[in-house]
Amino acid sequence: MKQSTRQASPGVSMQLAGATSDAARHEELESRVRDRTAQLERSNRDLHLAKVAAEAANRAKSEFLSNMSHELRTPLNAIIGFGQLLNGPAALPDQAAREREFVAHIVKAGRHLLTLIDEILNLAQIEAGKLKLSLEPVDLDDMLADCHAMMGPLADKRHVRLLFPAPSRSTVRADRTRLRQVLLNLLSNAVKYNREHGSIVVDIARMTPERLRVRVHDSGLGLRPEQMASLFQPFNRLGQEAGKQEGTGIGLVLTRQLVELMGGSLGVSSVPGVGSTFWVELRTEDGCDGGHRAGGERDA
């Protein structure tokens, strides 16, 4: 019995090939549509995040300007008020003593205002990328000795004991002036917000062969988790606005930015009722490569 084989005509083969090609093009088109849709969804998410960040920045700016207005007016009102009293009639028998007291208030308010303005200008310079740093080897023993001498009178006045480490022959890569500013800010806060007859312990720890950490431990009231979350917000004094201690609420923000500009990091740990530890971690001179060893300026 003979079997016959039927072959597809050329026209049918062309139709099949055309259908296959159409299906491939359709699949490719669908793939491109899916990719484009996914890309648009990512773009929309990015735009939403950018919008949220912009709104948060705008709120922060408004709060910053509002708080700055208050912080500037407070010392200015003191200067103007005591100046007017000095300009009034000398009717009191103890006028000379009162005048000396008024002058002391004026000087104190003026210094607070100067500190505030300096910190605002420093922040503005950093934001504008105009703050220049001169990174060089800095002897930590000499730096801590300077800070100890400068903070001693304030600590004695508040009956706070200062304990500094023994000489360690450690050298870090930093801007000398800005590192002093950073350490003095941390030490000043540790003194101001300490308890009566409290203590401050400063130590140095080598975290890796290339990095050193300077730690400032205080025996103050410590910080609650919600205070820790707001610690680096400009002008946020964590509820101390009505307290006895003066402050601008900018110091820690500026301190962290200065440390980061020097290639380091700043951190904090705290236990409510026990105290806080602020630390600054910087590169050691041995940990800097050849390109960093030569002294030079660095723009913010």
C-alpha positions as CSV (number, residue, x, y, z in Angstrom):
1,M,0.0,0.0,0.0
2,K,1.5,3.3,-1.0
3,Q,1.5,6.3,1.4
4,S,1.5,9.8,0.0
5,T,3.1,12.7,1.7
6,R,1.7,16.2,1.4
7,Q,4.0,19.1,1.5
8,A,2.9,22.6,2.4
9,S,2.6,25.0,-0.5
10,P,5.0,28.0,-0.5
11,G,2.0,30.3,0.2
12,V,1.2,28.4,3.4
13,S,4.8,28.4,4.6
14,M,5.0,32.2,4.1
15,Q,1.8,32.6,6.1
16,L,3.2,30.5,8.9
17,A,6.5,32.5,8.9
18,G,4.6,35.7,8.9
19,A,2.4,34.6,11.9
20,T,5.6,33.6,13.8
21,S,7.2,37.0,13.0
22,D,4.1,38.9,14.1
23,A,4.0,36.9,17.4
24,A,7.6,37.7,18.0
25,R,7.1,41.4,17.3
26,H,4.0,41.4,19.6
27,E,6.0,39.7,22.4
28,E,8.8,42.2,22.0
29,L,6.3,45.1,22.0
30,E,4.7,43.8,25.2
31,S,8.1,43.4,26.8
32,R,9.0,47.0,25.9
33,V,5.7,48.2,27.3
34,R,6.3,46.3,30.5
35,D,9.8,47.7,30.8
36,R,8.5,51.2,30.1
37,T,5.7,50.8,32.7
38,A,8.1,49.6,35.3
39,Q,10.4,52.6,34.5
40,L,7.5,55.0,34.9
41,E,6.5,53.5,38.2
42,R,10.1,53.9,39.5
43,S,10.2,57.5,38.3
44,N,6.9,58.1,40.0
45,R,8.2,56.6,43.2
46,D,11.4,58.7,43.0
47,L,9.3,61.8,42.3
48,H,7.1,61.1,45.3
49,L,10.1,60.6,47.6
50,A,11.7,63.8,46.2
51,K,8.5,65.7,46.9
52,V,8.3,64.3,50.5
53,A,12.0,65.3,51.1
54,A,11.4,68.8,49.6
55,E,8.3,69.3,51.8
56,A,10.3,68.1,54.9
57,A,13.2,70.5,54.0
58,N,10.8,73.3,53.5
59,R,9.2,72.7,57.0
60,A,12.7,72.4,58.5
61,K,13.7,75.7,56.9
62,S,10.6,77.4,58.2
63,E,11.2,76.1,61.7
64,F,14.9,77.1,61.4
65,L,14.0,80.7,60.5
66,S,11.4,80.9,63.3
67,N,13.8,79.6,65.9
68,M,16.6,81.7,64.6
69,S,14.4,84.8,65.0
70,H,13.7,83.9,68.6
71,E,17.4,83.1,69.4
72,L,18.6,86.4,67.9
73,R,16.0,88.5,69.6
74,T,16.6,87.1,73.1
75,P,20.2,88.4,73.6
76,L,19.4,91.5,71.6
77,N,16.5,92.4,73.9
78,A,18.8,91.9,76.9
79,I,21.4,94.2,75.4
80,I,18.9,96.9,74.6
81,G,17.1,96.5,77.9
82,F,20.1,96.8,80.2
83,G,21.5,99.5,78.0
84,Q,18.3,101.6,78.6
85,L,18.6,101.0,82.3
86,L,22.2,102.3,82.3
87,N,21.0,105.3,80.4
88,G,18.3,106.1,83.0
89,P,18.6,108.4,86.0
90,A,21.0,107.3,88.7
91,A,18.5,107.4,91.6
92,L,19.5,104.2,93.5
93,P,22.1,104.3,96.2
94,D,23.7,101.1,95.0
95,Q,23.7,102.3,91.4
96,A,27.4,101.5,90.8
97,A,26.9,97.9,91.8
98,R,23.7,97.7,89.7
99,E,25.5,99.2,86.7
100,R,28.3,96.5,87.0
101,E,25.6,93.8,87.1
102,F,23.9,95.3,84.0
103,V,27.2,95.5,82.1
104,A,27.9,91.8,83.0
105,H,24.5,90.9,81.5
106,I,25.2,92.9,78.4
107,V,28.6,91.2,77.9
108,K,27.1,87.8,78.5
109,A,24.3,88.4,76.0
110,G,26.7,89.8,73.4
111,R,29.0,86.8,73.6
112,H,26.0,84.5,73.2
113,L,24.8,86.4,70.2
114,L,28.4,86.3,68.7
115,T,28.5,82.6,69.2
116,L,25.1,82.2,67.5
117,I,26.1,84.3,64.6
118,D,29.5,82.5,64.2
119,E,27.8,79.1,64.2
120,I,25.1,80.2,61.7
121,L,27.9,81.6,59.4
122,N,29.8,78.3,59.7
123,L,26.8,76.3,58.8
124,A,26.1,78.6,55.8
125,Q,29.7,78.2,54.6
126,I,29.4,74.4,54.8
127,E,26.1,74.4,52.9
128,A,27.6,76.7,50.2
129,G,30.8,74.6,50.0
130,K,32.9,77.6,51.0
131,L,34.4,76.3,54.3
132,K,38.1,75.5,53.7
133,L,39.9,72.9,55.9
134,S,43.6,72.5,56.2
135,L,44.1,68.8,57.0
136,E,47.4,68.0,58.7
137,P,48.8,65.7,61.4
138,V,47.5,66.8,64.8
139,D,49.0,65.5,68.0
140,L,46.1,64.4,70.2
141,D,48.0,64.8,73.5
142,D,48.7,68.5,72.8
143,M,45.1,69.0,71.6
144,L,43.6,67.4,74.7
145,A,45.9,69.3,77.0
146,D,44.7,72.6,75.4
147,C,41.1,71.6,75.8
148,H,41.7,70.5,79.4
149,A,43.2,73.9,80.2
150,M,40.4,75.8,78.5
151,M,37.5,73.8,80.0
152,G,39.0,73.7,83.5
153,P,37.6,77.0,84.8
154,L,34.1,76.2,83.6
155,A,34.2,72.7,85.1
156,D,35.5,74.1,88.4
157,K,32.7,76.7,88.5
158,R,30.1,74.0,88.1
159,H,31.9,71.5,90.4
160,V,32.4,68.9,87.7
161,R,35.5,66.8,87.7
162,L,37.5,66.4,84.5
163,L,39.5,63.2,83.9
164,F,41.7,63.2,80.8
165,P,43.8,60.2,79.5
166,A,47.5,59.8,80.0
167,P,49.7,60.7,77.0
168,S,49.1,58.3,74.1
169,R,51.4,59.6,71.4
170,S,48.5,59.5,69.0
171,T,48.2,61.5,65.9
172,V,45.2,62.1,63.7
173,R,44.6,63.7,60.3
174,A,42.4,66.8,60.9
175,D,42.1,70.5,60.7
176,R,43.7,71.8,64.0
177,T,41.3,74.7,64.5
178,R,38.2,72.8,63.6
179,L,39.1,69.7,65.7
180,R,39.6,72.0,68.7
181,Q,36.2,73.5,68.0
182,V,34.6,70.0,67.9
183,L,36.2,68.8,71.1
184,L,35.4,72.0,73.0
185,N,31.8,71.8,71.9
186,L,31.5,68.3,73.2
187,L,33.2,69.1,76.5
188,S,31.2,72.3,77.0
189,N,28.0,70.3,76.6
190,A,29.2,67.6,78.9
191,V,29.9,70.3,81.6
192,K,26.7,72.3,81.1
193,Y,24.3,69.4,81.1
194,N,26.1,67.4,83.8
195,R,24.8,66.9,87.4
196,E,26.2,68.8,90.4
197,H,29.5,67.3,91.4
198,G,29.4,65.1,88.4
199,S,32.3,63.9,86.3
200,I,33.6,63.8,82.7
201,V,35.9,61.1,81.5
202,V,37.8,61.5,78.2
203,D,39.6,58.6,76.7
204,I,41.1,57.5,73.4
205,A,40.4,54.1,71.7
206,R,42.0,52.7,68.6
207,M,39.2,51.2,66.6
208,T,41.3,49.9,63.7
209,P,45.0,50.4,62.7
210,E,43.7,53.4,60.6
211,R,41.2,55.0,62.9
212,L,41.1,56.5,66.4
213,R,38.1,57.4,68.6
214,V,38.0,60.2,71.2
215,R,35.2,59.6,73.6
216,V,33.6,62.0,76.1
217,H,31.7,60.3,78.9
218,D,29.5,62.4,81.2
219,S,27.4,61.6,84.3
220,G,24.5,63.8,83.3
221,L,20.8,62.9,83.0
222,G,21.2,61.0,79.8
223,L,18.9,61.2,76.8
224,R,15.6,59.4,76.1
225,P,15.1,57.7,72.7
226,E,12.9,60.5,71.4
227,Q,15.6,63.0,72.3
228,M,18.2,61.0,70.6
229,A,16.1,61.1,67.4
230,S,16.1,64.9,67.4
231,L,19.6,65.4,68.6
232,F,21.0,66.8,65.3
233,Q,18.1,69.0,64.4
234,P,19.1,72.7,64.1
235,F,17.9,74.8,67.0
236,N,16.3,71.9,68.8
237,R,17.5,72.1,72.4
238,L,15.6,69.0,73.5
239,G,13.3,70.8,75.9
240,Q,16.1,72.9,77.5
241,E,14.9,76.1,76.0
242,A,13.5,77.3,79.3
243,G,16.4,75.8,81.4
244,K,19.2,77.7,83.0
245,Q,21.8,76.6,80.5
246,E,22.5,78.8,77.5
247,G,22.8,77.2,74.1
248,T,22.1,77.8,70.5
249,G,20.9,74.4,69.4
250,I,23.3,74.5,66.5
251,G,26.5,73.3,68.1
252,L,26.0,69.5,67.6
253,V,24.8,70.0,64.0
254,L,27.9,72.0,63.2
255,T,30.1,69.6,65.1
256,R,28.9,66.6,63.1
257,Q,29.4,68.3,59.8
258,L,32.9,69.5,60.7
259,V,33.9,65.9,61.7
260,E,32.5,64.5,58.5
261,L,34.3,67.1,56.4
262,M,37.6,65.9,58.1
263,G,36.8,62.4,56.9
264,G,35.6,61.2,60.3
265,S,32.3,60.3,62.0
266,L,30.5,61.4,65.2
267,G,28.3,59.2,67.3
268,V,26.5,59.1,70.6
269,S,25.2,56.5,73.1
270,S,23.1,57.4,76.2
271,V,21.3,55.8,79.1
272,P,18.6,58.0,80.8
273,G,19.6,58.7,84.4
274,V,23.2,57.5,83.9
275,G,24.8,59.7,81.3
276,S,25.9,60.0,77.7
277,T,29.0,59.3,75.6
278,F,29.8,61.3,72.5
279,W,32.6,60.1,70.3
280,V,34.6,61.5,67.4
281,E,36.4,59.0,65.1
282,L,39.1,60.2,62.8
283,R,41.8,58.7,60.5
284,T,45.2,58.3,62.1
285,E,48.2,59.7,60.4
286,D,49.5,56.2,59.7
287,G,46.2,55.3,58.2
288,C,46.4,58.0,55.5
289,D,47.7,57.1,52.1
290,G,50.4,59.0,50.4
291,G,47.9,61.3,48.7
292,H,46.6,62.5,52.1
293,R,49.9,62.8,53.9
294,A,50.9,66.1,52.2
295,G,49.3,69.0,53.9
296,G,46.8,70.9,52.0
297,E,43.4,72.6,51.9
298,R,40.1,70.9,51.4
299,D,36.9,72.6,50.4
300,A,33.7,71.8,52.1
